[in-house]
């Protein structure tokens, strides 16, 4: 449960009356549900056709194949949402210190993936309305039946069942179609909707040229989607959680080390196998690992994922980057097409 302590000056946190903590402090409890759908390629990487895997790796989505078994802590995620402030896009902790996601997101970008969260790349945007289902016939060869989705969102189950096998004699076009499908399903881990069972076809146009997929700023899109999902989840009546909860939970484990998983002791058999997993928590090991944060990561810019636009306002948390905090300027809480709110 979120702490009852709030800043003495509430001029900035002007939406407290609409925040979930108002209901929680009145004795109403809520546990967010994380809906996840099984993705075929995650469970069957060992039989994934190498011709398809090459495209997945080249697109910078290959690292997601390593996340096969992920246990999410619903209580932890619920508690984080209770600390999230829509007004500042920071977590408001009991002692009024604010912590922000960008630095952890940049770390994840550098260590676990090849996505640059804030970099000079192409914007993840495009057409979101109209008949996008017809694009499946062009880019996926199969036109999904009417029962396999809703609007321009298609069921992950249909994609899993339709594209799990690739012929040894498949043409280059068919290989491309399978690669697009698996990248699309893997992308649903990074930018899922609250249902967890569908993926929007607006991303399909960005996968038309598989050689260009890696040139998009997917990291910015992931962070924008997560911000928007957290903004929705501060409503007490919202019981599903969207956005990249994997990023959120990993961030929490690093920033709040008292709740992070403990490394299990190695057995004699594992040691004899000749590969020793050394925890980074050991001081002398941590000193050997230097993670450089690009100056571009400190730019105050909009994060864009199609119609979702959120600001990257690291100028408000410069101490997290080792700099002195300067006087804060205008807070941009929302960015909408046609103007700034």
MOWO-V703033 format. One record per backbone hydrogen bond with DSSP energy under -0.5 kcal/mol. NH is the residue of the N-H (numbers start at 1). CO is the residue of the C=O. If there is no record, write none. Layout:
# MOWO-V703033
nh = <NH NH>
co = <CO CO>
This chain:
# MOWO-V703033
nh = <10 14 16 18 19 20 22 23 23 24 25 26 27 28 29 33 35 36 37 40 42 43 43 44 47 48 52 53 54 55 56 57 58 59 60 61 62 64 65 66 67 68 70 71 72 74 77 78 79 80 81 82 83 83 84 84 85 86 88 89 90 91 92 92 93 93 96 99 105 106 107 108 109 110 111 112 113 114 117 119 121 122 124 125 132 135 136 137 138 139 140 141 142 144 148 149 150 153 154 155 156 159 160 161 162 163 170 175 176 177 178 179 180 181 182 183 184 185 186 187 188 188 189 190 190 191 193 196 199 201 203 204 205 206 207 207 208 210 212 213 213 215 216 217 218 220 221 222 223 224 225 226 227 228 229 230 231 232 233 234 234 235 238 239 241 243 245 248 249 250 251 252 253 254 255 256 257 259 260 271 272 273 274 275 277 278 279 282 285 286 287 288 289 289 290 291 292 294 297 298 299 301 301 303 304 305 306 308 309 310 312 313 314 316 317 320 321 322 323 332 333 335 336 339 341>
co = <8 12 13 15 16 234 19 19 20 20 21 23 24 23 27 239 33 34 196 38 39 39 40 40 44 45 49 49 50 51 52 53 54 55 57 56 56 61 62 63 64 66 68 69 70 72 73 74 75 76 77 78 79 80 80 81 90 84 85 85 85 99 83 90 91 97 93 91 101 102 103 104 105 106 107 108 108 60 115 117 119 215 304 123 130 132 133 134 134 135 136 136 140 142 145 146 153 150 199 148 197 155 156 157 158 159 167 171 172 173 174 175 176 177 178 179 180 181 182 183 184 185 186 186 187 187 198 193 154 152 200 201 201 203 203 204 205 208 209 209 210 212 213 122 216 116 217 218 219 220 221 222 223 224 225 226 227 228 229 230 231 232 235 237 33 192 243 244 245 246 247 248 249 250 251 252 255 256 257 267 268 269 271 270 275 276 277 279 282 282 283 285 285 286 288 289 290 292 294 295 296 299 312 310 302 308 124 305 307 303 301 311 312 313 314 317 318 319 318 330 331 309 339 336 334>
